[in-house]
């Protein structure tokens, strides 16, 4: 089974959303990617359609943008 991916940048908005997401989705079904620490994943996030963080990429490829912490371009 393909995992969901939660992209964030470590800001307070992102960290709050991360805690909520991790309370909803079992740890073995989600990967958490901190784009502030792993800039190599920014291109992957953009290719998947992520425009801002925090965002959840569902296993079927939909991007759910949650609140607004930072634009993906600001993380480059």
N, C-alpha and C positions, 0 to 999 in steps of 0.2 A: 504494500500500500504506500502511495506517495504521501509525504508529509506536507503540512501547511508550513509556510515560512513567515515569520514575523520579523519585519525589518524595522529598525529604529536607530536613533542617533545618540541616545543616552541623555537627552534633555528630560526635565521633569514630566512633561506631557507624555513622552515616550515611555518612561519608566513606569508611570501610573498605568498606562495602557497595557504594558507588558505584564504587569501583575494581574490585571483583569483577564487578559487573554490566557495566561497560564493557569488561572483558576477555572477557566471554561474548557480548555483543551488539554487532554492528558499529555504529559511530557514526551511520551514515545510517539506522539502524532504531530509534533511541531518542532521546528528548528528555529532558534532565535539568532538573528544576525544583527550585530551592532555595527552599523556602517561607519560610525566614527572611529572604531577600532580596526575594522576590516575594510579599508577603502577599496580593496580588490573586488569586493562584491557589489560595488555601486553599479558597475556596468550590467551585472546580472539582474539587479533590481530594476534598472531602467529598461532592459530588454523585456522584462516580465510586465512592464506597464506601470511600475511604481513612479508616481510623480511627487509624492511627499511622504514623510514619515511622521508618525508611525503608520505602518500599513501591513495588512495581512494578505499574503498570497495564498489562496485556497488550493487544495490539491488538484482541482480541475482548471486552474489557471486564472481565476477571477482575482482582481486586486480590490481589496476593501480598504479604502483610506479612512483612517480613524483620527478624528479631531485634526489638529495641525500643529506639528512641532517644527518642521523645517522642510523646505523644498529640496528635492533630490539634487538640484543644481548647486545649492548652497553647501553640500557635503563634499563636493569635488575639490 
